[in-house]
Amino acid sequence: MSNDARPDGGGRDRTYTIRLELVDEPGELLRALEPIAARGGNLLSIFHERGSLTPRGRIPVEVALEATPKGFETIVDALREAGVEVVQAGSERYSESLTVLLIGSLVDADLSDTLSDLERRADASVTDVSLSAPEGTDGASTARIRLATTEADRTLSIVHDAAAEKGLSVIEPLTAGASR
Amino acid sequence: MKVGIVGAGAVGRAVADLAPEYGHSVVALADSGSAAIDPDGLDPETVLARKEGGDPLGAADPNDALDASYDVLVEATPTTLGDAEPGFSHVEQALARDRHAVLANKGPVAERYGDLREFEANSRGQVRFEATVAGAIPVLSVIDDLGTGNVTAVRGILNGTANFVLSRMAAEGLAYEHVLAEAQDLGVAEADPAFDVQGTDAALKCVILANVLAGGDRDGDDGNGGNDTDSDTDDGAIDNDADADGSSLREPYTLADATVEGIEGIPPSALELAGEDGRTIRLIGEVSRGRVRVGPRLVPEHGPLAVGGTQNTLQLETRHAGRLNLSGRGAGGPETATAVLADVGRLTR
């Protein structure tokens, strides 16, 4: 996240999800969306399931938007100032999934260390790991890793760097960022 | 057409064998040791029977075949890298005589594309090389029909040996060495399989595709040259020269431009884990945005790219027509000869 603190106060656009709970009154949704557009947020989707109510009788709405990290903060502040109930914000939505194979001496390479290193550097989340090491600890074993990420291409290049440091080889999908 | 053939391996022999059926006569057939030459047309069956019996093809010197009375020379000697000799000189000699050249040999097209096009430009003969990429699959013709500028990327499986090894490893859970030995017994892999399993062969084909696709931009430049002549009056000839120079300035791709990774280090565990996730591993060649790359990649297990056995497949991304998939036999004598003879047929039109 350190590279977000740029002189322009912006940084590049990212995808965010905001969960709101709206009062069931006409015009409430529009009131909630206005501060987003007014502050340069780019609306991607609005999920609003009619009939689904929270225990307190509110309507849950999930809004996906693109904004700079700084812009996102001001949007959330503005929503709260306008009296809109923001249940969850700031959690980035990982829109892409990337599956790779890592091949080599995974035990020597300390796989779990490699993975946490990856999560830190790639701004991604490891959602699935499978290991196959039939030849015991000395042969070439394989790990299949699924990462949830905002930018599969960038994450992939970080995976390559991290693997190279540990002497592992990477088999990547033909097209990074496929839907599965 | 009168056809001269240099190289009497599986492809050269099959071209000789099938040429009469396609309405052509074979006036020369040479291997590295000797040549059979007859201006009135050889009987391929008789000549090939001699070779099969361990005798020389004919009484002539192999170099004399290059001077024979052919309309088109079929270059089917083994692929060599670097200066691509002796194949390149064979083609050069045919073009110098204003004859056509059809290549099954990848070397000259992948390693010396610029030279090849330059010699062609100074000859009344044409150069064609459909057989150099993916055997029987007419991918270069398809690209030509689509228009090179309309094809934004090509990717696929361009080496049957590597594909056989990977698909059998995946299906049977066997180790690389085991499957390779099996492939060698079956004649699917060479005694020295390096060219195939290290990705070199697939990379050469990708380099050829990259050169063909880049050629589309060159045609675009020529189009601009046409605009010049509209506005210019007396120095049109100079402009034409400038255009010719401009187009030859573009550096053609060679093997050195390709990023190449083979399949030797892939353990069965990698294929197993890929399979559990509905995927498999294939050696994929890719030409996209001026980049040439060959390496093992994860692809959907039941997708169009996961062809089995020694099959080849190509996927073209087009600007206006979406994605096209072509698959079929990428090697073999009669299969590749079919592509050679299709090229010969195009020359007569």
Interface residues (C-beta under 8 A of the other chain):
Chain A: T99 V100 L101 I103 S130 S132 A133 P134 E135 G139 A140 S141 T142 A143 R144 S169 I171 E172 P173 L174 R180
Chain B: R155 G265 I266 P267 P268 S269 A270 E272 L273 A274 E276 D277 G278 R279 I281 I284 E286 P296 R297 L298 V299 L305
